[in-house]
Amino acid sequence: MEVTGKIKVVNPEQQVSASFRKREVVVTTEEQYPQHIMIEFTQDKCDLLSNYNIGEAVKVSINLRGREWVNPQGETRYFNSIQGWRIERLAAEAPAAPAPMPSAQAFAPATNLNEDEPDDLPF
């Protein structure tokens, strides 16, 4: 799956435990009702965010993760996370200029006209 939008926040890296680190980025989608999507990068993928700044348009490849947790009272809870594994800049899209129309002098006059052929055009 992919999320596209502009970077709103890039959080600093968090060392959660001796062997686990994560870094979060918030991407704001560009649609009628923009969404602020927090995406988590973990372990060696944290380094991918080092070259990105707030305001940049990006496309982030993600995986949805879900897990179950049973608390000490025996109640089951469910948690979801969005985990990023690739991020890339979107090129600034400039409106494409139409190709210029060649001038009339660029075309040679027709020389293969035959007056004897029937004119079957309906107009």
C-alpha positions in Angstrom: 0.0 0.0 0.0 1.1 3.6 -0.5 0.3 7.0 1.1 1.0 10.2 -0.8 1.0 13.7 0.6 3.2 16.3 2.2 5.4 15.8 5.3 3.9 17.6 8.2 6.1 16.3 11.1 9.4 14.3 11.3 9.9 13.2 14.9 13.4 12.4 16.3 14.4 8.8 16.6 13.3 7.0 19.8 15.4 4.2 21.3 12.6 2.1 22.7 14.8 -0.6 24.1 18.4 -1.7 23.7 17.5 -3.5 20.5 14.6 -1.6 19.2 14.4 2.0 17.7 11.7 3.8 15.8 11.0 7.1 14.1 7.7 8.6 13.1 6.6 10.9 10.3 3.2 12.5 9.7 2.1 12.8 6.1 -0.9 15.0 5.3 -2.8 13.7 2.3 -3.9 16.1 -0.4 -7.6 15.4 -1.0 -10.9 17.1 -0.2 -10.7 16.1 3.4 -6.9 15.9 4.2 -5.9 13.2 6.6 -2.8 13.4 8.9 -1.4 9.9 8.8 1.4 8.9 11.3 3.7 6.3 9.8 6.3 4.5 11.9 9.7 3.5 10.6 11.6 1.0 12.7 15.2 -0.3 13.1 17.4 0.4 10.0 14.4 2.0 8.2 14.7 5.0 10.6 17.6 6.3 8.6 15.4 6.7 5.5 13.8 9.8 7.0 17.1 11.6 7.5 17.0 13.3 4.1 13.4 14.6 4.2 12.1 17.9 5.4 8.7 19.3 6.4 6.6 20.4 3.4 8.1 17.9 0.9 5.7 15.9 -1.3 6.4 12.2 -0.8 5.1 8.7 -1.5 5.4 6.3 1.4 5.1 2.5 1.0 3.5 1.0 4.0 2.3 -2.2 5.7 -0.7 -2.2 8.1 0.1 -4.1 11.3 -2.4 -5.3 13.9 -1.9 -7.1 17.2 -3.8 -8.5 20.0 -3.1 -7.9 23.7 -4.7 -9.3 26.8 -4.5 -7.1 29.9 -4.0 -8.5 33.4 -7.8 -8.4 34.0 -8.2 -10.8 31.0 -9.7 -8.2 28.6 -8.5 -8.5 25.0 -7.5 -5.3 23.2 -6.5 -4.8 19.6 -4.0 -2.2 18.3 -3.1 -1.1 14.7 0.0 0.6 13.4 1.1 1.8 10.0 4.7 0.8 9.3 6.7 2.4 6.5 9.4 0.6 4.6 10.2 3.0 1.7 9.8 6.7 1.1 10.4 8.7 -2.1 10.1 12.3 -3.2 7.4 13.2 -5.6 8.6 15.3 -8.5 7.1 18.8 -8.5 4.6 18.6 -11.3 4.7 21.6 -13.6 1.8 22.0 -16.0 2.8 20.5 -19.3 2.9 23.1 -22.1 1.2 22.1 -25.3 3.4 21.3 -28.2 3.7 24.3 -30.5 1.6 24.1 -33.7 3.9 24.1 -36.9 3.3 27.1 -39.2 1.5 26.7 -42.5 4.8 27.2 -44.3 6.1 24.0 -42.8 3.8 22.0 -45.0 4.3 21.4 -48.7 1.2 21.8 -50.9 -0.5 18.6 -52.1 0.6 17.5 -55.6 -1.3 14.2 -55.9 -4.7 15.7 -56.5 -6.9 13.9 -59.1 -10.0 15.9 -60.2 -11.5 12.6 -61.6 -11.9 11.0 -58.2 -15.5 11.2 -56.8 -16.0 13.5 -53.8 -17.8 11.2 -51.4 -17.5 13.3 -48.2 -20.9 14.0 -46.6 -20.3 17.7 -46.2 
